[in-house]
Amino acid sequence: MNEQTLFDYFIMGWFVLAVIVFISLFFFVAPYGRHVQERWGPTVDNRNGWLIMEAMAPLVFAACFLLSSNPQTVATVTLLTMWEPHNIHH
């Protein structure tokens, strides 16, 4: 399976998931903010949840860059080393 096929499968999966979530939110109140309930499962501290959510962008970007079959040149490595600290500091 090449990268394009894998990407296409991920995109199709996200669209299917979006439709499922969109329809289900007409029937359930999302447990967020004032609607938080213990019966939905374990909760995550706000700060830790934000950290986990924001950590995905630099980690996935670095993994895709390092695992890619594209050549790693001085320019691309320079851009990676400039982008990563900028995205991590937020």
Contact map, one row per residue, 1 for C-alpha under 8 A:
111011000000000000000000000000000000000000000000000000000000000000000000000000000000000000
111111000000000000000000000000000000000000000000000000000000000000000000000000000000000000
111111100000000000000000000000000000000000000000000000000000000000000000000000000000000000
011111110000000000000000000000000000000000000000000000000000000000000000000000000000000000
111111111000000000000000000000000000000000000000000000000000000000000000000000000000000000
111111111100000000000000000000000000000000000000000000000000000000000000000000000000000000
001111111110000000000000000000000000000000000000000000000000000000000000000000000000000000
000111111111000000000000000000000000000000000000000000000000000000000000000000000000000000
000011111111100000000000000000000000000000000000000000000000000000000000000000000000000000
000001111111110000000000000000000000000000000000000000000000000000000000000000000000000000
000000111111111000000000000000000000000000000000000000000000000000000000000000000000000000
000000011111111100000000000000000000000000000000000000000000000000000000000000000000000000
000000001111111110000000000000000000000000000000000000000000000000000000000000000000000000
000000000111111111000000000000000000000000000000000000000000000000000000000000000000000000
000000000011111111100000000000000000000000000000000000000000000000000000000000000000000000
000000000001111111110000000000000000000000000000000000000000000000000000000000000000000000
000000000000111111111000000000000000000000000000000000000000000000000000000000000000000000
000000000000011111111100000000000000000000000000000000000000000000000000000000000000000000
000000000000001111111110000000000000000000000000000000000000000000000000000000000000000000
000000000000000111111111000000000000000000000000000000000000000000000000000000000000000000
000000000000000011111111100000000000000000000000000000000000000000000000000000000000000000
000000000000000001111111110000000000000000000000000000000000000000000000000000000000000000
000000000000000000111111111000000000000000000000000000000000000000000000000000000000000000
000000000000000000011111111100000000000000000000000000000000000000000000000000000000000000
000000000000000000001111111111000000000000000000000000000000000000000000000000000000000000
000000000000000000000111111110000000000000000000000000000000000000000000000000000000000000
000000000000000000000011111110000000000000000000000000000000000000000000000000000000000000
000000000000000000000001111111000000000000000000000000000000000000000000000000000000000000
000000000000000000000000111111100010000000000000000000000000000000000000000000000000000000
000000000000000000000000100111110011000000000000000000000000000000000000000000000000000000
000000000000000000000000000011111111100100000000000000000000000000000000000000000000000000
000000000000000000000000000001111111000000000000000000000000000000000000000000000000000000
000000000000000000000000000000111111000000000000000000000000000000000000000000000000000000
000000000000000000000000000000111111000000000000000000000000000000000000000000000000000000
000000000000000000000000000011111111100000000000000000000000000000000000000000000000000000
000000000000000000000000000001111111110000000000000000000000000000000000000000000000000000
000000000000000000000000000000100011111100000000000000000000000000000000000000000000000000
000000000000000000000000000000000001111111100000000000000000000000000000000000000000000000
000000000000000000000000000000000000111110000000000000000000000000000000000000000000000000
000000000000000000000000000000100000111111000000000000000000000000000000000000000000000000
000000000000000000000000000000000000011111100000000000000000000000000000000000000000000000
000000000000000000000000000000000000010111110000000000000000000000000000000000000000000000
000000000000000000000000000000000000010011111000000000000000000000000000000000000000000000
000000000000000000000000000000000000000001111101100000000000000000000000000000000000000000
000000000000000000000000000000000000000000111111100000000000000000000000000000000000000000
000000000000000000000000000000000000000000011111110000000000000000000000000000000000000000
000000000000000000000000000000000000000000001111111000000000000000000000000000000000000000
000000000000000000000000000000000000000000011111111100000000000000000000000000000000000000
000000000000000000000000000000000000000000011111111110000000000000000000000000000000000000
000000000000000000000000000000000000000000000111111111000000000000000000000000000000000000
000000000000000000000000000000000000000000000011111111100000000000000000000000000000000000
000000000000000000000000000000000000000000000001111111110000000000000000000000000000000000
000000000000000000000000000000000000000000000000111111110000000000000000000000000000000000
000000000000000000000000000000000000000000000000011111111100000000000000000000000000000000
000000000000000000000000000000000000000000000000001111111110000000000000000000000000000100
000000000000000000000000000000000000000000000000000111111111000000000000000000000000000000
000000000000000000000000000000000000000000000000000001111111100000000000000000000000001000
000000000000000000000000000000000000000000000000000001111111110000000000000000000001001100
000000000000000000000000000000000000000000000000000000111111111000000000000000000000000000
000000000000000000000000000000000000000000000000000000011111111100000000000000000000000000
000000000000000000000000000000000000000000000000000000001111111110000000000000000000000000
000000000000000000000000000000000000000000000000000000000111111111000000000000010001000000
000000000000000000000000000000000000000000000000000000000011111111100000000000000000000000
000000000000000000000000000000000000000000000000000000000001111111110000000000000000000000
000000000000000000000000000000000000000000000000000000000000111111110000000000000000000000
000000000000000000000000000000000000000000000000000000000000011111110000000000000000000000
000000000000000000000000000000000000000000000000000000000000001111111000000000000000000000
000000000000000000000000000000000000000000000000000000000000000111111100000000000000000000
000000000000000000000000000000000000000000000000000000000000000000111110000000000000000000
000000000000000000000000000000000000000000000000000000000000000000011111000000000000000000
000000000000000000000000000000000000000000000000000000000000000000001111100000000000000000
000000000000000000000000000000000000000000000000000000000000000000000111110110000000000000
000000000000000000000000000000000000000000000000000000000000000000000011111110000000000000
000000000000000000000000000000000000000000000000000000000000000000000001111111000000000000
000000000000000000000000000000000000000000000000000000000000000000000000111111100000000000
000000000000000000000000000000000000000000000000000000000000000000000001111111110000000000
000000000000000000000000000000000000000000000000000000000000000000000001111111111000000000
000000000000000000000000000000000000000000000000000000000000000000000000011111111100000000
000000000000000000000000000000000000000000000000000000000000000000000000001111111110000000
000000000000000000000000000000000000000000000000000000000000010000000000000111111111000000
000000000000000000000000000000000000000000000000000000000000000000000000000011111111100000
000000000000000000000000000000000000000000000000000000000000000000000000000001111111110000
000000000000000000000000000000000000000000000000000000000000000000000000000000111111111000
000000000000000000000000000000000000000000000000000000000100010000000000000000011111111100
000000000000000000000000000000000000000000000000000000000000000000000000000000001111111110
000000000000000000000000000000000000000000000000000000000000000000000000000000000111111111
000000000000000000000000000000000000000000000000000000001100000000000000000000000011111111
000000000000000000000000000000000000000000000000000000100100000000000000000000000001111111
000000000000000000000000000000000000000000000000000000000000000000000000000000000000111111
000000000000000000000000000000000000000000000000000000000000000000000000000000000000011111
